[in-house]
Amino acid sequence: MKPAIASAPALSASVVDRWSLLALLRFVLALIVAVNHLAEYTSLGPLAWIPRLGAFEAVLGFLLVSGYSIGVSFRKAPAGFHLRRACRVYPVYLAAMLLTYFANPAEATLPFLAVLALNLLFLNQIFTTTSYVWPAWSLSLEVWLYALTPVLAKLSRSRILMLVLGSLVVYVIDTCGRTLFHWPYYAWQGFGLNLLTLSFPWLLGFLLANSPGAEQQVLRWIACALSGHILLAALIQFGYRLKHHAVDAYWMVDAPEFLMRSATLVVVWWCLRQAVTPRETKGRRSSWMAFLGDSSYPLYLTHIPVAIICHRLGIGNALSVVGAMLTTSAVLYLSLDSYSRSREKRMTVNSQAST
C-alpha cells in the first residue's frame, strides 16, 4: 500500500508543484550571488562557504530557469507577451535604479542622464561596458531574449540547437580569451557580446519547454553543456596552477570548490528534470516557496546598493546585511512585483479569452 502524499517530506517534488520547486531554486541562486558580492563590503563569517557554490553557476541556473519559464509562458499565451514582460520587469528595475542612485549619488550631468536612458532601454552592455544597476548586465541579456521570443518560438528544434552550439563556441572562445588575453568579464563586456556568449543556457531552457516528448534528450544536452562549462573552468585553473608550480593548491583548494560549483549545477539540472517529469498526482503550490521565488528578482537587483548603504551605516555583520537585503526584496515584491504579477495574470486570462 502506497503511503499517503501528506506523509512525504515537505520539500519532495511529489508534494510541491514544479513552479514552487523552481521558485525556491531561483531564491537560492539569487542568495548565492548576493552573498558572493557581500564579501566586497564585509567579512562573511558563517556565510563564507556560500560563494564557493559559484555565483556564475547561479547565473547560468537563472538563465536556464528563465528560458524554461518564458517558453512555457509564451506557449500558453503568446498574445500580449511583450507587454506582460515589460509590466513585470520595469517596476522593480526602476526601484533598483532609484536605490542605486541613493547608494551612489551622482550629479545630473548630460553623460549621466544618457547612461540612465541607455539603461532604461536595456541598451547597456551594447553601447556601454557596464550597467548602472550592476547585476542588470544579465537582465539586459534576458530582456533581449524576451524580445526575440516570438521569433525563437517559430524555429524548429534543430535551428534552436544550432543557435545553442553557436553560443557555446563563442562562450568557449571568450572563456579562453579571458584567461589568455585578459578579456573583460561578462559584466564589463560591450557590443552585445553577452547575448552571443551566454544565450546558450537560456535557449536550452526555452528548448526544454518546447520539446514535448523529447524533454529527456534536451536534459542530456543541458547536462553536457553544464559539464563542459565546469570541465573547461577546471582545466584552465589546473593550467594556471601548473604554470605557477602550485599543483598541490589545485587539489587542496580549487578541486573542492569545483565540486561545490558542480553541485549547484546538479541541483539546477535536477529541479528542471523534476519540472518536466510527468507525475501521477498533481503537486500542490507552496506559498512560502512561491514567496521566496517572487522576492528573488528584487533581491538579485538590489543586493549591492543595500550592501553599500549598510556599509555606510556601519552595519558590518554579514547576517544583518543579508537580513536587510531580504527585507528590502520582500518589501519591493509586496509593493511592486506582487501587483505586477496579479496584473500579468489578468492580462494572460484576457489574452487567452480573446484567442
VOMI-668279 format. One record per residue: residue in three letters; y, x negated, z negated of N, C-alpha, C in turn. Coordinates in steps of 0.2 Angstrom, whole numbers, padded with zeros to 4 digits, always signed. Example, Ala and Ser with C-alpha at 12.3 -4.5 7.8 and 13.67 -1.06 7.14 Angstrom:
BEGIN
Ala-0028-0066-0039-0022-0062-0039-0016-0066-0039/Ser-0011-0064-0035-0005-0068-0036+0000-0064-0039/
***
This chain:
BEGIN
Met-0006-0004+0000+0000+0000+0000+0006-0004+0000/Lys+0011-0003+0005+0017-0007+0005+0021-0006-0001/Pro+0025-0011-0003+0030-0010-0009+0036-0006-0006/Ala+0039-0003-0010+0045+0001-0008+0050-0004-0007/Ile+0055-0002-0002+0060-0006+0000+0065-0008-0005/Ala+0066-0003-0010+0070-0004-0016+0068-0010-0020/Ser+0062-0012-0020+0059-0017-0024+0060-0024-0021/Ala+0062-0024-0015+0063-0031-0011+0070-0034-0014/Pro+0070-0041-0013+0076-0044-0015+0082-0042-0012/Ala+0088-0042-0016+0094-0039-0014+0097-0042-0007/Leu+0095-0049-0006+0098-0052+0000+0093-0051+0006/Ser+0087-0048+0005+0082-0048+0010+0085-0045+0016/Ala+0084-0047+0022+0086-0045+0028+0083-0038+0030/Ser+0077-0036+0026+0074-0029+0027+0078-0024+0023/Val+0082-0026+0018+0086-0022+0014+0093-0020+0017/Val+0097-0026+0019+0103-0025+0022+0103-0025+0029/Asp+0108-0022+0032+0108-0022+0040+0111-0028+0042/Arg+0110-0029+0049+0112-0036+0052+0119-0037+0051/Trp+0123-0032+0051+0131-0034+0051+0132-0036+0044/Ser+0129-0033+0038+0130-0036+0032+0128-0043+0031/Leu+0122-0045+0034+0120-0051+0034+0125-0056+0037/Leu+0127-0054+0043+0132-0058+0047+0138-0059+0043/Ala+0140-0053+0040+0147-0054+0036+0146-0059+0031/Leu+0141-0059+0027+0140-0064+0022+0140-0071+0025/Leu+0137-0072+0030+0137-0078+0034+0144-0080+0035/Arg+0148-0076+0038+0155-0078+0040+0159-0080+0034/Phe+0158-0077+0028+0161-0079+0022+0159-0086+0020/Val+0153-0087+0020+0150-0094+0018+0153-0099+0022/Leu+0153-0098+0029+0156-0103+0034+0163-0104+0033/Ala+0167-0099+0031+0174-0099+0030+0175-0103+0024/Leu+0171-0102+0019+0172-0106+0012+0170-0113+0013/Ile+0165-0115+0017+0164-0122+0019+0170-0125+0022/Val+0173-0122+0027+0179-0125+0030+0185-0126+0025/Ala+0186-0120+0021+0191-0120+0016+0191-0126+0011/Val+0185-0127+0008+0183-0132+0003+0184-0139+0006/Asn+0182-0139+0012+0182-0146+0016+0190-0148+0016/His+0194-0143+0018+0201-0145+0019+0204-0146+0012/Leu+0202-0143+0007+0205-0143+0000+0204-0150-0003/Ala+0199-0154+0000+0199-0161-0003+0205-0165-0001/Glu+0209-0163+0004+0215-0167+0005+0221-0166+0000/Tyr+0220-0161-0004+0225-0159-0009+0223-0160-0016/Thr+0217-0160-0018+0215-0161-0025+0208-0163-0025/Ser+0206-0166-0031+0199-0168-0032+0194-0161-0032/Leu+0189-0162-0029+0184-0156-0028+0180-0155-0034/Gly+0179-0160-0038+0175-0159-0044+0168-0156-0043/Pro+0166-0150-0046+0159-0147-0045+0158-0145-0038/Leu+0164-0144-0034+0163-0142-0027+0162-0147-0022/Ala+0161-0153-0024+0161-0159-0019+0155-0159-0015/Trp+0150-0155-0016+0144-0155-0012+0145-0151-0006/Ile+0150-0146-0006+0151-0141-0001+0153-0144+0006/Pro+0158-0148+0006+0160-0151+0013+0154-0155+0016/Arg+0149-0157+0012+0143-0160+0016+0139-0155+0020/Leu+0140-0149+0019+0137-0144+0023+0140-0144+0030/Gly+0145-0147+0031+0148-0148+0038+0153-0143+0040/Ala+0160-0145+0040+0165-0140+0042+0164-0138+0049/Phe+0163-0144+0053+0162-0142+0061+0156-0138+0062/Glu+0151-0139+0058+0145-0135+0059+0146-0128+0058/Ala+0151-0127+0053+0153-0120+0051+0157-0117+0057/Val+0161-0121+0060+0165-0118+0066+0160-0116+0071/Leu+0155-0120+0073+0150-0119+0078+0147-0112+0076/Gly+0145-0111+0069+0142-0105+0067+0147-0099+0068/Phe+0153-0100+0067+0158-0095+0068+0158-0093+0075/Leu+0158-0098+0080+0159-0096+0087+0152-0092+0089/Leu+0147-0094+0087+0141-0091+0088+0141-0083+0086/Val+0143-0082+0080+0143-0075+0077+0148-0071+0081/Ser+0154-0075+0082+0159-0071+0086+0157-0069+0093/Gly+0154-0073+0096+0151-0072+0103+0146-0066+0103/Tyr+0142-0066+0098+0137-0061+0097+0140-0054+0095/Ser+0145-0054+0091+0149-0048+0089+0153-0045+0094/Ile+0156-0049+0098+0160-0047+0104+0156-0044+0109/Gly+0150-0047+0110+0145-0045+0115+0143-0038+0114/Val+0141-0037+0107+0139-0030+0105+0145-0025+0106/Ser+0151-0027+0103+0156-0023+0103+0158-0021+0110/Phe+0159-0025+0115+0161-0024+0122+0156-0019+0125/Arg+0149-0021+0124+0144-0017+0127+0144-0009+0125/Lys+0146-0008+0118+0146-0001+0116+0153+0002+0118/Ala+0158-0001+0118+0165+0002+0120+0169-0003+0124/Pro+0168-0003+0131+0172-0008+0135+0179-0005+0135/Ala+0180+0001+0135+0187+0004+0136+0192+0002+0130/Gly+0197+0000+0132+0202-0002+0126+0200-0008+0122/Phe+0196-0012+0125+0193-0018+0121+0199-0023+0119/His+0203-0025+0124+0209-0030+0123+0214-0027+0118/Leu+0215-0021+0118+0220-0018+0113+0217-0018+0106/Arg+0210-0016+0106+0207-0016+0099+0207-0024+0096/Arg+0206-0028+0101+0206-0035+0098+0213-0038+0096/Ala+0218-0036+0100+0224-0038+0098+0226-0035+0091/Cys+0224-0028+0090+0226-0025+0084+0222-0028+0078/Arg+0216-0031+0079+0213-0035+0074+0215-0042+0073/Val+0217-0045+0078+0219-0052+0077+0226-0053+0074/Tyr+0231-0049+0077+0238-0051+0076+0240-0050+0068/Pro+0239-0044+0065+0242-0043+0058+0240-0049+0054/Val+0234-0051+0053+0233-0057+0048+0235-0063+0051/Tyr+0235-0064+0058+0238-0070+0061+0245-0071+0059/Leu+0249-0065+0060+0256-0066+0059+0258-0067+0051/Ala+0253-0064+0047+0254-0065+0040+0253-0073+0038/Ala+0248-0076+0042+0246-0083+0041+0252-0087+0043/Met+0255-0085+0049+0261-0089+0051+0267-0089+0046/Leu+0268-0083+0043+0273-0082+0038+0271-0087+0032/Leu+0265-0086+0030+0263-0090+0024+0263-0098+0025/Thr+0262-0100+0031+0263-0107+0033+0270-0109+0033/Tyr+0274-0105+0035+0282-0106+0035+0284-0107+0028/Phe+0281-0103+0024+0283-0103+0017+0281-0109+0013/Ala+0275-0112+0015+0272-0118+0013+0276-0124+0015/Asn+0278-0123+0022+0281-0129+0025+0287-0126+0029/Pro+0293-0125+0025+0299-0123+0028+0302-0127+0034/Ala+0304-0125+0039+0307-0129+0044+0313-0126+0047/Glu+0318-0130+0049+0324-0127+0052+0323-0124+0059/Ala+0326-0118+0059+0325-0114+0065+0329-0117+0072/Thr+0326-0123+0074+0329-0126+0080+0325-0123+0086/Leu+0328-0124+0092+0325-0121+0098+0318-0124+0099/Pro+0317-0131+0098+0310-0133+0099+0305-0129+0094/Phe+0307-0128+0088+0303-0125+0083+0301-0118+0085/Leu+0307-0114+0087+0306-0107+0090+0301-0107+0096/Ala+0302-0112+0100+0297-0112+0106+0290-0113+0104/Val+0289-0118+0099+0282-0118+0096+0279-0112+0093/Leu+0284-0108+0090+0281-0102+0087+0280-0097+0093/Ala+0284-0097+0098+0282-0092+0103+0276-0094+0107/Leu+0275-0101+0108+0268-0103+0111+0262-0101+0107/Asn+0263-0101+0100+0258-0100+0096+0257-0092+0095/Leu+0262-0088+0096+0261-0081+0096+0257-0079+0102/Leu+0258-0082+0107+0255-0080+0114+0248-0084+0114/Phe+0246-0088+0109+0240-0091+0109+0240-0096+0115/Leu+0246-0099+0116+0246-0105+0121+0246-0112+0118/Asn+0245-0111+0111+0244-0118+0108+0237-0121+0110/Gln+0237-0127+0110+0231-0131+0112+0231-0131+0120/Ile+0236-0128+0123+0236-0128+0130+0243-0132+0132/Phe+0249-0129+0129+0255-0133+0130+0257-0137+0124/Thr+0253-0137+0119+0254-0141+0113+0247-0144+0111/Thr+0247-0149+0107+0241-0153+0105+0239-0151+0098/Thr+0244-0146+0095+0242-0144+0088+0244-0137+0088/Ser+0241-0133+0082+0243-0126+0081+0247-0126+0075/Tyr+0252-0121+0075+0256-0120+0069+0252-0118+0063/Val+0248-0113+0064+0243-0112+0059+0237-0116+0060/Trp+0236-0121+0057+0232-0127+0059+0225-0124+0061/Pro+0221-0120+0057+0215-0118+0059+0214-0114+0065/Ala+0220-0112+0067+0221-0107+0073+0219-0111+0080/Trp+0217-0117+0079+0215-0121+0085+0209-0118+0088/Ser+0204-0116+0083+0198-0112+0086+0199-0105+0087/Leu+0204-0102+0084+0206-0095+0085+0208-0094+0092/Ser+0213-0099+0094+0215-0098+0101+0210-0099+0106/Leu+0205-0103+0105+0199-0103+0109+0195-0097+0110/Glu+0195-0093+0104+0191-0087+0104+0195-0082+0108/Val+0202-0082+0107+0206-0077+0110+0206-0077+0118/Trp+0205-0083+0120+0205-0084+0127+0198-0082+0130/Leu+0193-0082+0126+0186-0080+0127+0186-0072+0127/Tyr+0190-0069+0122+0191-0062+0122+0194-0060+0128/Ala+0199-0063+0131+0202-0061+0137+0197-0061+0143/Leu+0193-0066+0143+0188-0067+0148+0182-0062+0147/Thr+0181-0059+0142+0175-0055+0140+0173-0050+0146/Pro+0178-0046+0149+0176-0041+0154+0173-0045+0160/Val+0176-0051+0162+0173-0054+0167+0166-0057+0166/Leu+0165-0060+0160+0159-0063+0157+0154-0057+0157/Ala+0156-0051+0155+0151-0046+0155+0148-0044+0162/Lys+0151-0046+0167+0149-0044+0174+0144-0049+0177/Leu+0144-0055+0173+0140-0061+0176+0133-0060+0174/Ser+0128-0062+0178+0121-0062+0176+0120-0067+0171/Arg+0114-0067+0168+0112-0071+0163+0112-0079+0165/Ser+0109-0080+0171+0109-0086+0174+0116-0089+0175/Arg+0121-0085+0177+0128-0088+0178+0131-0090+0171/Ile+0130-0086+0166+0132-0087+0159+0129-0094+0157/Leu+0122-0094+0158+0119-0100+0156+0122-0107+0159/Met+0124-0106+0166+0127-0111+0169+0133-0113+0166/Leu+0137-0108+0164+0143-0110+0160+0142-0113+0154/Val+0137-0111+0150+0135-0115+0144+0133-0122+0145/Leu+0129-0123+0150+0127-0130+0152+0133-0134+0154/Gly+0138-0131+0158+0144-0135+0159+0148-0137+0153/Ser+0148-0132+0149+0152-0133+0142+0149-0139+0138/Leu+0142-0138+0138+0138-0143+0134+0139-0150+0137/Val+0139-0151+0144+0141-0158+0147+0147-0160+0145/Val+0153-0156+0145+0159-0158+0143+0159-0160+0136/Tyr+0156-0156+0132+0155-0157+0125+0152-0164+0123/Val+0147-0166+0127+0144-0172+0126+0148-0178+0128/Ile+0152-0177+0133+0156-0182+0136+0162-0183+0131/Asp+0165-0177+0128+0170-0178+0124+0168-0181+0117/Thr+0162-0179+0115+0160-0182+0108+0159-0190+0109/Cys+0156-0192+0114+0155-0199+0115+0162-0202+0116/Gly+0167-0199+0120+0173-0202+0121+0177-0203+0115/Arg+0176-0198+0110+0180-0198+0103+0178-0204+0100/Thr+0171-0206+0101+0169-0212+0097+0171-0219+0101/Leu+0170-0219+0107+0171-0225+0111+0178-0226+0113/Phe+0182-0221+0114+0189-0222+0116+0194-0219+0112/His+0191-0216+0106+0196-0214+0101+0200-0208+0103/Trp+0197-0204+0107+0200-0197+0110+0201-0193+0104/Pro+0206-0189+0104+0208-0184+0098+0202-0179+0097/Tyr+0202-0177+0090+0198-0172+0088+0200-0165+0091/Tyr+0196-0160+0091+0197-0154+0094+0203-0151+0092/Ala+0205-0152+0086+0211-0148+0083+0218-0152+0086/Trp+0217-0157+0089+0223-0161+0092+0222-0162+0100/Gln+0218-0158+0103+0217-0158+0110+0222-0153+0113/Gly+0225-0155+0119+0229-0150+0123+0226-0148+0129/Phe+0230-0145+0134+0227-0144+0141+0221-0139+0141/Gly+0220-0135+0135+0215-0131+0135+0208-0134+0135/Leu+0208-0140+0133+0201-0144+0133+0196-0140+0128/Asn+0199-0137+0123+0194-0134+0118+0190-0128+0122/Leu+0193-0125+0126+0189-0120+0130+0184-0123+0134/Leu+0185-0128+0137+0179-0132+0141+0174-0135+0136/Thr+0176-0138+0130+0172-0141+0126+0168-0137+0121/Leu+0171-0132+0119+0167-0128+0113+0166-0121+0115/Ser+0166-0119+0121+0164-0112+0123+0157-0111+0123/Phe+0153-0116+0123+0145-0115+0123+0142-0111+0117/Pro+0144-0112+0111+0141-0108+0106+0144-0101+0106/Trp+0150-0099+0108+0152-0093+0109+0148-0089+0115/Leu+0148-0093+0120+0144-0090+0126+0137-0089+0124/Leu+0134-0093+0120+0127-0092+0118+0126-0086+0114/Gly+0131-0085+0109+0131-0079+0105+0132-0072+0109/Phe+0136-0073+0114+0138-0067+0119+0131-0066+0123/Leu+0128-0071+0125+0122-0070+0129+0116-0067+0125/Leu+0116-0069+0119+0111-0066+0114+0112-0058+0113/Ala+0118-0056+0113+0120-0049+0113+0119-0045+0119/Asn+0118-0049+0125+0117-0045+0131+0111-0047+0135/Ser+0106-0049+0131+0100-0051+0134+0094-0047+0131/Pro+0094-0040+0132+0089-0036+0130+0082-0038+0132/Gly+0077-0039+0127+0071-0041+0129+0070-0048+0130/Ala+0075-0052+0130+0075-0059+0131+0078-0063+0125/Glu+0079-0060+0119+0083-0062+0114+0079-0069+0111/Gln+0073-0069+0111+0069-0075+0108+0070-0081+0113/Gln+0071-0080+0119+0072-0085+0124+0079-0088+0123/Val+0084-0083+0122+0091-0086+0120+0091-0089+0113/Leu+0087-0087+0109+0087-0090+0102+0084-0097+0103/Arg+0080-0098+0107+0077-0105+0109+0083-0109+0112/Trp+0086-0107+0116+0092-0110+0119+0097-0112+0114/Ile+0099-0108+0109+0103-0109+0104+0101-0115+0099/Ala+0094-0114+0098+0091-0119+0094+0091-0126+0097/Cys+0090-0126+0104+0091-0133+0107+0098-0135+0107/Ala+0103-0131+0108+0110-0133+0108+0112-0136+0101/Leu+0110-0133+0096+0112-0135+0089+0108-0141+0087/Ser+0102-0141+0089+0098-0148+0088+0101-0154+0092/Gly+0103-0152+0098+0106-0158+0102+0112-0160+0099/His+0116-0156+0096+0123-0157+0093+0121-0162+0087/Ile+0117-0160+0083+0115-0164+0077+0112-0171+0079/Leu+0108-0171+0084+0105-0177+0086+0110-0182+0089/Leu+0114-0179+0093+0120-0184+0096+0124-0186+0090/Ala+0126-0182+0085+0130-0185+0080+0127-0190+0076/Ala+0120-0189+0075+0116-0194+0071+0115-0200+0074/Leu+0114-0200+0081+0114-0206+0085+0120-0210+0085/Ile+0126-0207+0086+0132-0210+0086+0133-0214+0079/Gln+0132-0210+0074+0133-0213+0067+0128-0219+0066/Phe+0122-0218+0068+0117-0224+0067+0120-0230+0071/Gly+0123-0229+0077+0125-0234+0081+0131-0238+0078/Tyr+0135-0234+0074+0141-0236+0071+0139-0241+0065/Arg+0134-0238+0061+0131-0242+0055+0128-0248+0058/Leu+0124-0248+0063+0121-0254+0066+0126-0259+0068/Lys+0131-0257+0071+0136-0262+0074+0139-0265+0068/His+0140-0262+0062+0143-0265+0056+0138-0267+0051/His+0132-0268+0053+0127-0271+0049+0126-0267+0042/Ala+0126-0260+0043+0126-0256+0037+0120-0251+0038/Val+0115-0253+0041+0109-0248+0042+0107-0244+0035/Asp+0107-0248+0030+0105-0246+0023+0109-0240+0021/Ala+0116-0240+0023+0120-0235+0021+0119-0229+0025/Tyr+0116-0230+0031+0115-0224+0035+0109-0220+0032/Trp+0104-0223+0029+0098-0219+0026+0100-0217+0020/Met+0105-0220+0016+0106-0218+0009+0112-0213+0009/Val+0116-0213+0014+0122-0209+0014+0122-0204+0019/Asp+0122-0206+0026+0123-0202+0031+0117-0197+0033/Ala+0111-0200+0032+0105-0196+0033+0104-0190+0029/Pro+0106-0190+0022+0106-0184+0018+0111-0179+0020/Glu+0117-0182+0022+0122-0177+0025+0120-0174+0031/Phe+0117-0177+0036+0115-0174+0042+0110-0169+0040/Leu+0106-0170+0035+0101-0165+0033+0104-0158+0031/Met+0110-0159+0027+0113-0154+0024+0117-0150+0030/Arg+0120-0154+0035+0123-0151+0040+0118-0147+0045/Ser+0112-0150+0045+0107-0146+0049+0105-0140+0045/Ala+0105-0140+0039+0103-0134+0035+0108-0128+0036/Thr+0114-0130+0037+0119-0125+0039+0118-0122+0045/Leu+0116-0126+0050+0115-0123+0057+0108-0119+0057/Val+0103-0121+0053+0097-0117+0052+0098-0110+0049/Val+0103-0110+0044+0104-0104+0041+0108-0099+0046/Val+0112-0102+0050+0116-0098+0056+0111-0095+0061/Trp+0106-0100+0063+0101-0098+0068+0097-0092+0065/Trp+0095-0093+0058+0090-0088+0055+0094-0081+0055/Cys+0100-0081+0053+0104-0075+0052+0104-0072+0059/Leu+0105-0075+0064+0106-0072+0071+0099-0070+0073/Arg+0094-0073+0071+0087-0071+0073+0086-0064+0069/Gln+0088-0064+0063+0087-0058+0059+0091-0052+0062/Ala+0097-0054+0065+0101-0049+0068+0098-0045+0074/Val+0094-0049+0078+0091-0047+0084+0084-0045+0084/Thr+0081-0046+0078+0074-0044+0077+0073-0037+0076/Pro+0069-0033+0080+0068-0026+0078+0064-0025+0072/Arg+0066-0020+0068+0063-0018+0061+0061-0011+0061/Glu+0056-0010+0057+0053-0003+0056+0058+0001+0053/Thr+0062-0001+0048+0066+0003+0044+0073+0000+0045/Lys+0078+0005+0045+0085+0003+0046+0088+0000+0040/Gly+0091-0006+0040+0094-0008+0034+0100-0005+0031/Arg+0101-0005+0025+0107-0002+0023+0113-0007+0023/Arg+0119-0004+0023+0125-0008+0023+0127-0010+0016/Ser+0128-0016+0015+0130-0019+0009+0138-0019+0008/Ser+0141-0016+0004+0148-0015+0003+0151-0022+0001/Trp+0148-0026-0003+0151-0032-0006+0150-0037-0001/Met+0144-0037+0003+0144-0042+0009+0149-0041+0014/Ala+0150-0034+0016+0155-0032+0021+0162-0035+0019/Phe+0163-0034+0012+0170-0036+0010+0171-0043+0010/Leu+0166-0047+0008+0167-0054+0009+0167-0056+0016/Gly+0164-0053+0021+0164-0055+0028+0171-0053+0030/Asp+0173-0047+0028+0180-0045+0031+0186-0050+0029/Ser+0185-0052+0023+0190-0057+0020+0189-0064+0023/Ser+0184-0065+0027+0183-0072+0029+0188-0074+0034/Tyr+0191-0069+0038+0196-0071+0043+0202-0073+0040/Pro+0205-0069+0035+0211-0071+0032+0210-0078+0028/Leu+0204-0079+0025+0203-0085+0021+0203-0091+0026/Tyr+0200-0090+0032+0200-0096+0037+0207-0098+0039/Leu+0211-0093+0040+0218-0094+0042+0223-0096+0037/Thr+0222-0094+0031+0227-0095+0026+0225-0100+0020/His+0219-0103+0021+0217-0108+0015+0222-0114+0015/Ile+0224-0117+0020+0228-0123+0020+0235-0121+0017/Pro+0239-0116+0019+0245-0115+0016+0244-0114+0008/Val+0239-0110+0006+0238-0108-0001+0237-0115-0004/Ala+0233-0119-0002+0231-0126-0005+0238-0130-0006/Ile+0242-0130-0001+0249-0133-0001+0253-0130-0007/Ile+0253-0124-0007+0258-0120-0012+0255-0122-0019/Cys+0248-0122-0020+0245-0123-0026+0247-0131-0028/His+0246-0135-0023+0248-0142-0025+0255-0143-0027/Arg+0260-0139-0024+0267-0140-0026+0268-0137-0033/Leu+0264-0132-0035+0265-0129-0041+0261-0133-0047/Gly+0258-0138-0045+0254-0142-0049+0247-0140-0051/Ile+0245-0135-0047+0238-0132-0049+0233-0137-0045/Gly+0230-0141-0049+0225-0146-0047+0218-0145-0048/Asn+0216-0140-0051+0209-0138-0052+0206-0135-0046/Ala+0201-0137-0044+0198-0135-0037+0196-0128-0038/Leu+0193-0126-0043+0191-0119-0044+0196-0114-0044/Ser+0202-0116-0047+0208-0112-0047+0211-0111-0041/Val+0211-0116-0037+0214-0116-0030+0210-0112-0025/Val+0203-0112-0026+0198-0108-0022+0199-0101-0024/Gly+0200-0100-0031+0202-0093-0033+0208-0090-0030/Ala+0213-0094-0029+0219-0092-0026+0218-0091-0019/Met+0214-0095-0015+0213-0094-0008+0209-0087-0007/Leu+0204-0086-0012+0200-0080-0011+0205-0073-0013/Thr+0209-0074-0018+0213-0069-0019+0218-0067-0014/Thr+0221-0072-0011+0226-0071-0005+0222-0068+0001/Ser+0216-0070+0002+0212-0067+0008+0210-0060+0007/Ala+0209-0058+0000+0207-0052-0001+0213-0047-0001/Val+0219-0049-0003+0225-0045-0003+0227-0044+0005/Leu+0226-0049+0009+0228-0049+0016+0223-0044+0019/Tyr+0217-0044+0018+0212-0040+0021+0214-0033+0019/Leu+0214-0031+0012+0216-0025+0010+0222-0022+0012/Ser+0227-0026+0013+0234-0023+0015+0235-0023+0023/Leu+0231-0027+0026+0232-0028+0034+0226-0027+0038/Asp+0221-0031+0036+0215-0031+0041+0211-0024+0040/Ser+0211-0022+0033+0207-0015+0032+0210-0010+0036/Tyr+0217-0009+0037+0220-0004+0041+0218-0005+0048/Ser+0218-0012+0050+0217-0013+0057+0209-0011+0059/Arg+0205-0012+0054+0198-0011+0056+0197-0003+0056/Ser+0200+0001+0052+0200+0008+0052+0203+0010+0059/Arg+0208+0007+0061+0212+0009+0067+0207+0008+0073/Glu+0204+0002+0073+0199+0000+0078+0193+0005+0079/Lys+0191+0007+0073+0185+0012+0073+0187+0018+0076/Arg+0194+0020+0075+0196+0027+0078+0197+0026+0085/Met+0200+0020+0087+0201+0018+0094+0194+0018+0098/Thr+0189+0015+0095+0182+0015+0098+0179+0022+0099/Val+0180+0026+0094+0177+0033+0094+0181+0036+0100/Asn+0187+0036+0100+0191+0039+0106+0189+0037+0112/Ser+0188+0030+0113+0187+0027+0120+0180+0029+0122/Gln+0175+0030+0117+0168+0032+0119+0168+0039+0121/Ala+0173+0043+0117+0173+0050+0119+0176+0052+0126/Ser+0181+0047+0128+0184+0048+0134+0180+0046+0140/Thr+0174+0042+0139+0170+0040+0144+0164+0044+0144/
***
